[in-house]
C-alpha cells in the first residue's frame, strides 16, 4: 500500500463546466488536494471562479490550495497556498495566513531550495518537472534520487510534478514522493478515467 496521494492542479480555464468536472474527478478516487491556478485575472474574478470549486473541495474533504497568491488565499480562507520561487517568502506568508494554512514551495530540482523552504516553515516542497509538461515549461529535471534522498532525510512531505501520467508515475511513488501533482493528465481527457487510473497505481 502506497502512502502517496493525488494532488490535482486546475487548468487555467476553470469557468464553464469545470466545476462539474472537478466534482466528477474528486468522486472518482481519493484526491488529497486541489490547487486553484489561474493567471491574469483580477482578484474579484478569481474569487468568483473559486467559490464553487472551494465548496466542492470542502464537501469531499479535499484541501483547497491557491497558487501564487497569498492575498487571494487569505480572502478565500483557503486551506493552503503554493508559492513559486518568485512568489514571496514562506515566513511572510505564514504571518499573513496563520499556523493552520498549508504552505507549499516550488523547489525545482534543488536540495538547497527545499531545505531552505523547510527551515522557513514550509509544509511541503514540490520537485519537478520530472517529465516534459504540457502545463508549464520547465528547464529543471530532477532525478529520482532527489525524491529518495528527501524521503529518507527529511520529514516534510514532497510533491512530484511535471508531465506525470498513470503510465509513468510508478517510479516516483517508489522513490518516495508523498504526492503526485497532476493537471494535463486529468483535464485533457476523461477526468474520471484518469483519476481511476492514478488511484489504481496509488494502492
C-alpha positions in Angstrom: 0.0 0.0 0.0 1.5 3.3 -1.1 1.2 6.4 1.1 1.4 8.6 -2.0 -1.7 10.7 -2.7 -3.1 12.6 -5.7 -2.8 16.4 -5.8 -4.9 17.9 -8.7 -3.9 21.2 -10.3 -6.5 23.1 -12.2 -6.3 24.0 -15.8 -6.1 27.8 -16.4 -9.7 27.9 -17.6 -11.9 27.0 -14.6 -15.1 28.5 -15.9 -17.9 26.9 -17.9 -18.5 23.2 -16.9 -15.3 22.9 -14.9 -17.0 22.7 -11.5 -18.9 19.6 -12.7 -15.6 18.1 -14.0 -14.0 18.7 -10.6 -16.9 17.1 -8.8 -16.6 14.0 -11.0 -12.8 13.9 -10.5 -12.9 14.0 -6.7 -15.7 11.4 -6.7 -13.7 9.0 -8.9 -11.0 8.3 -6.4 -9.1 9.6 -3.4 -7.8 13.2 -4.0 -5.9 14.9 -1.2 -5.7 18.4 -2.6 -6.7 20.7 -5.4 -4.7 23.7 -6.5 -6.6 26.7 -7.9 -4.3 28.1 -10.6 -5.5 31.0 -12.7 -3.5 33.7 -14.4 -4.0 37.3 -15.5 -7.4 37.9 -13.9 -8.2 40.2 -11.0 -8.8 39.0 -7.5 -12.6 39.7 -7.6 -13.0 37.5 -10.7 -10.7 34.9 -9.2 -12.7 34.7 -6.0 -15.9 34.3 -8.1 -14.4 31.4 -10.0 -13.0 29.8 -6.9 -16.2 29.8 -4.9 -18.0 26.8 -6.4 -14.7 24.8 -6.6 -13.9 25.6 -3.0 -17.3 24.3 -2.0 -16.8 21.1 -3.9 -13.4 20.5 -2.2 -14.9 21.2 1.2 -17.8 18.7 0.6 -15.3 16.0 -0.3 -12.6 16.8 2.3 -10.1 17.9 -0.4 -7.7 20.6 0.6 -8.2 23.8 -1.4 -4.8 25.4 -2.3 -4.4 28.7 -4.0 -1.5 29.1 -6.4 1.0 32.0 -6.1 -1.4 34.5 -4.4 -1.2 34.9 -0.6 -3.8 37.7 -0.7 -6.3 35.6 -2.5 -5.7 32.6 -0.2 -6.4 34.9 2.8 -9.5 36.4 1.2 -10.9 32.9 0.4 -9.9 31.3 3.7 -8.1 28.7 1.6 -6.6 25.6 3.2 -3.2 26.3 1.6 -1.1 28.5 -0.7 1.5 27.3 -3.1 4.5 29.6 -3.7 6.8 29.6 -6.6 10.4 30.8 -6.2 9.3 34.3 -7.1 6.1 34.5 -5.2 7.2 35.7 -1.8 8.6 34.4 1.4 7.3 31.5 3.4 7.7 33.3 6.7 5.8 36.4 5.4 3.0 34.1 4.1 2.8 32.3 7.5 2.5 35.7 9.3 -0.4 36.7 7.0 -2.2 33.3 6.9 -1.6 31.8 10.3 -0.4 28.4 11.5 -3.2 26.3 10.1 -2.8 27.1 6.5 -0.6 24.7 4.5 2.3 26.4 2.6 4.0 24.7 -0.3 7.0 25.8 -2.2 8.3 25.0 -5.7 11.9 23.8 -5.4 12.6 22.6 -8.9 15.5 20.2 -8.7 17.3 21.8 -5.8 18.1 20.2 -2.4 19.2 23.7 -1.2 16.0 25.4 -2.1 14.0 22.6 -0.5 16.0 22.7 2.7 15.7 26.5 2.9 11.9 26.2 2.4 11.7 23.6 5.2 13.7 25.8 7.5 11.4 28.7 6.7 8.4 26.6 7.8 7.0 25.2 4.5 4.5 22.3 5.0 5.6 20.6 1.7 8.1 21.1 -1.1 7.5 20.4 -4.8 10.1 19.0 -7.1 9.9 18.9 -10.9 9.3 18.8 -13.7 10.1 15.1 -13.7 8.8 14.7 -17.3 8.1 17.1 -20.1 5.0 19.1 -19.1 2.3 20.5 -21.3 1.1 22.7 -18.5 4.2 24.7 -17.8 7.6 25.0 -19.3 10.4 23.9 -17.0 14.1 23.6 -17.7 14.5 21.7 -14.3 14.7 17.9 -14.5 15.2 16.4 -11.1 16.5 12.8 -10.7 14.5 10.2 -8.9 17.4 10.1 -6.4 16.3 13.5 -5.2 13.0 12.1 -4.0 14.7 9.1 -2.4 17.2 11.3 -0.5 14.4 13.7 0.6 12.1 11.0 1.9 15.0 9.4 3.8 16.4 12.6 5.3 13.5 15.0 5.8 10.1 14.6 7.3 8.4 17.4 5.3 6.3 15.8 2.5 7.4 16.1 -1.1 5.2 16.7 -4.2 6.4 15.4 -7.6 5.2 17.5 -10.5 5.6 17.8 -14.3 4.1 15.6 -17.0 3.0 12.9 -14.7 0.6 10.3 -16.1 -0.8 7.0 -14.8 1.8 5.3 -17.2 4.9 6.9 -15.9 4.1 7.6 -12.2 5.2 4.3 -10.6 9.0 5.2 -10.3 8.0 8.4 -8.5 5.8 6.6 -6.0 8.6 4.0 -5.4 11.2 6.8 -4.9 9.1 8.2 -2.0 7.0 11.0 -3.4 4.2 11.8 -0.9 2.0 13.5 -3.6 1.7 13.4 -7.3 0.7 16.8 -8.7 -1.2 16.3 -12.0 -3.1 18.6 -14.3 -3.0 17.8 -18.0 -3.1 14.0 -17.5 -6.5 14.5 -15.9 -8.1 17.5 -17.6 -7.0 16.8 -21.2 -9.4 13.9 -21.5 -11.8 11.9 -19.3 -11.2 13.1 -15.8 -12.9 10.1 -14.2 -10.9 7.5 -16.1 -7.7 9.4 -15.4 -8.3 9.6 -11.6 -9.3 6.0 -11.5 -6.1 5.0 -13.4 -4.0 7.0 -10.9 -5.9 5.5 -8.0 -5.0 2.0 -9.2 -1.3 2.9 -9.2 -1.5 4.5 -5.7 -3.0 1.5 -4.0 
